Structure formats: structure tokens, C-alpha cells
Amino acid sequence: MKPMGSIPAEFQGEGPLIIAGKPAEAWIAQAGDTPLFVYDFAIVSARIARFRAAMPAGLDLHYAIKANPFAPLLAAIAPLVDGLDVASKGEMALALATKPGAAISFAGPGKRDDEIEAAIAAGVTLNLESEGEARRALAAGERLGVTPRLAVRVNPEIELRGSGMKMGGRASPFGIDADRAAALAKLVVAAGADWRGFHIFAGSQALDPRAIIETQAETLALAARLAEQVGVTPPLVNLGGGFGIPYFPGEAPLDIEMIGAALGESMTSRLAALKDARFAIELGRWLVGEAGVYLTRVIDRKESRGETFLVVDGGLHHQLAASGNFGTVVKRNYPIAVATAATQGETETVSVVGCLCTPLDRLADRVALPVARPGDVIAIFMAGAYGLSASPAAFLGHPLPAEILAGAADSPNAILTS
Ligand SMILES: *Cc1c(COP(=O)(O)O)cnc(C)c1O
């Protein structure tokens, strides 16, 4: 038997799984079939409220859409955040349609000229990833007769310790090396563009608050040094994000109150070069990851050489991350449960495998679960971020799963099926 991560508190309890006040089977009935994703918006809004309470005044919160671009979810989040971060023209169109006039920033290496033009025409801030991109953005602004809004994304010398995905401290396709960032900002200012400041993103999926605190303090110091070199106060310093969630055994939720207190101190004592700057943190995973549950039905139960397999109608084509093939080196078990079990009492050791013809499609490896039979429903938690949109949905040609937003006032039980 191998351990699994802990089920988020909102979904713990005896008996059949309850999501946003209703049993899993009720959501399945509403969707019409399995597999499906259900996102509990109450969890997302509680996260946002907790962030606001923990963080200092003068700090904006942006949502990084790529974590979960489901349109009803985005529509529910948009009024609660100060900005949206996008990484493609498609995400930009979604953001503009959802929150016209919002602060939208566009990051990502390899922005095409048509993406750059669309962003400038819409007043979206481009986070410049290179000198070449800066030249193309300035030229596009001239072609369009529109002053482009440009921020400089910095590849910092800083490394976010213990982060699942390191974005700084090394050669990188993201941003401009810190020692060239001030020169680029100066060029942008001199060219008459609307310089929006710096964007400094050092890593993702960090669970050690001390590492985040250290990184944020270094990020502020770096931004201040750069601002001094530029000689103009950056309107905004985007400190990146990196707040992680506990997927695996032994991991604990992030103490964001501790981070907020420390960030408040660094912001209060910041250097003169940043006195009039605003600050922002952009988050995806931490806001939405724990709100999502992937529900999939057991089709077959089989034995092979002494092991029991539950074969389900979903798989890695919808929830790649749970199979350990998205950003992890070692396969570890996401929290998982039998949603239809009357009690979570007596257990057996089983592997839960998806319906795809590949041995990679293993959603849980030798975990202890209540005895489940064909017809029972398996719930995989932590499915709200980098789930469906980060999975190879076209692989093997199965239908798309439904997605349901539960518990949002504006879009009650918004549902989208394939
Ligand atoms: C992906 C991304 C984020 C969000 O990261 P999370 O780990 O989901 O919070 C933030 N900023 C940028 C630039 C990104 O590319």
C-alpha cells in the first residue's frame, strides 16, 4: 500500500461524498454522465477572502487564467480580483469578454505579431519576455497608432527554494536576465510606450512560507535596484505567485498569514525608488486547485497477479496531473475516495486506472480505499487547477468530460458538456 495526500477539509466526512451541499451522484445526474469535474466556488471565494485578510493593503490579486479557464468559473472569479493574467490570444479574448476594462496582462514567450497587435489594440499590458519582443511590440504600436502598455518581465537571480517548478535563477526562455532588465525598461520609456513596471516570477507550487518570504523580499530589493537604474518609479511590481497546495502525503497547507505579515513589513520598509509603486501577486493553483473534484465511474474490477485494479471511465486525458505525468518526477498519489461508499471504514488496497490504452494511465497506485464495484464513483481531489485544460483531451478520442461550477451566485450550477 502507498500513502495518498489528504483530502481537503471541505470534502471530508463519513458516507457518500458531498460536494457543495449535494451528493456526487446528484452532480452526475445534472451533468448527464460521468466523467465530470465539479468546482465548488465557495472554496474559491473563501480563498480570495483569506488572501485579502492576510495580505497588506496596496497589494493587488491577479488570477492566472491558465490554471483553470472554465468560462463560468472565470466569470465568477473576475469580480473578486484586481486583474487577470493571460498567456495566449485565446485566454486574452476570454478575459476581455469576461471583464472588459480589467487590468489584463499577457505573459509567455513566443507571442506572435498578431497576438501582440491584438493585445495593444485592446489595451492589454504585454509582459515583455525579450528585447526582440520589445522591438516587435513598439513597432506594432506604431503600426496601430496606439501607445502600447509594456511591462518588463525579469528573469531574476533568485530561486524559489523548494518550488515544484523553478522559474528563476538560471538560463530561461522566460523574461529578460536581471542585468539587462533596466536597460530594456529605459528603452521602453524612451520610445514613448506606457511603461507598466516589472514582472518577476521566481517559481510555482511552493509550500514553504519561509522560502516564499525570502523570495518576495529579494524580489522587492531587485525591483528597487532596477527602478533606481531606470530612474522612473515602476507603476506596478508584479511579484509573481508560487503559492502551492498540498497534493501529497506529508505536505501541509501554506501559511499565507505568515507570508502576508512579512510582505507587509517589506512593503512598509521598501526603498524610496518604489515608494509610489503598486504591487500585485498573481495566483492560479492556490485559488482554484482545491475547489475541483474529478468524478469518474468504475467500469470494471479485475485481479492480476494478486493485485486489484479498478478501471474507471475517465483517465489521464482529463486529469493528467493525477497520473504523475505533469510536472512531477516521481508518481505519488493524489487524494482519492470512493464517492459512493456508504462508509469510508473497511478498506482494501487497489490501483485505480483510467480507460486509456497506456500504462501511464494510472490515477492511483496501490492505495487503501473502501471496497468498490462497477457502478461506484471514484473522486479525485485537487482537480481544480491544471486539470482538464492541462491534459491531452484529444488522445484516444474519448468525449470531453462535463464541467460544473457549483455554488456561484451569478451562475448557479453553470454546466458545460461536450
Ligand atoms: C502559470 C503562471 C502563474 C500561475 O502559477 P500558479 O502556480 O498556478 O499560481 C502566474 N504567473 C505566470 C507568469 C504564470 O505563467
Ligand as a Chemical Component Dictionary entry (heavy atoms), coordinates in Angstrom:
data_LIG
# 
_chem_comp.id                   LIG 
_chem_comp.type                 NON-POLYMER 
_chem_comp.pdbx_formal_charge   0 
_chem_comp.three_letter_code    LIG 
# 
loop_
_chem_comp_atom.comp_id 
_chem_comp_atom.atom_id 
_chem_comp_atom.alt_atom_id 
_chem_comp_atom.type_symbol 
_chem_comp_atom.charge 
_chem_comp_atom.model_Cartn_x 
_chem_comp_atom.model_Cartn_y 
_chem_comp_atom.model_Cartn_z 
_chem_comp_atom.pdbx_ordinal 
LIG C1 C1 C 0 1.362  29.934 -14.598 1  
LIG C2 C2 C 0 1.669  31.270 -14.157 2  
LIG C3 C3 C 0 1.147  31.735 -12.943 3  
LIG C4 C4 C 0 0.308  30.907 -12.030 4  
LIG O1 O1 O 0 1.042  29.974 -11.352 5  
LIG P1 P1 P 0 0.344  29.100 -10.202 6  
LIG O2 O2 O 0 1.398  28.208 -9.743  7  
LIG O3 O3 O 0 -0.811 28.397 -10.810 8  
LIG O4 O4 O 0 -0.110 30.057 -9.155  9  
LIG C5 C5 C 0 1.453  33.016 -12.580 10 
LIG N1 N1 N 0 2.209  33.809 -13.372 11 
LIG C6 C6 C 0 2.725  33.397 -14.550 12 
LIG C7 C7 C 0 3.529  34.297 -15.351 13 
LIG C8 C8 C 0 2.474  32.121 -14.966 14 
LIG O5 O5 O 0 2.987  31.710 -16.121 15 
# 
loop_
_chem_comp_bond.comp_id 
_chem_comp_bond.atom_id_1 
_chem_comp_bond.atom_id_2 
_chem_comp_bond.value_order 
_chem_comp_bond.pdbx_ordinal 
LIG C1 C2 SING 1  
LIG C2 C3 SING 2  
LIG C2 C8 DOUB 3  
LIG C3 C4 SING 4  
LIG C3 C5 DOUB 5  
LIG C4 O1 SING 6  
LIG O1 P1 SING 7  
LIG P1 O2 DOUB 8  
LIG P1 O3 SING 9  
LIG P1 O4 SING 10 
LIG C5 N1 SING 11 
LIG N1 C6 DOUB 12 
LIG C6 C7 SING 13 
LIG C6 C8 SING 14 
LIG C8 O5 SING 15 
# 
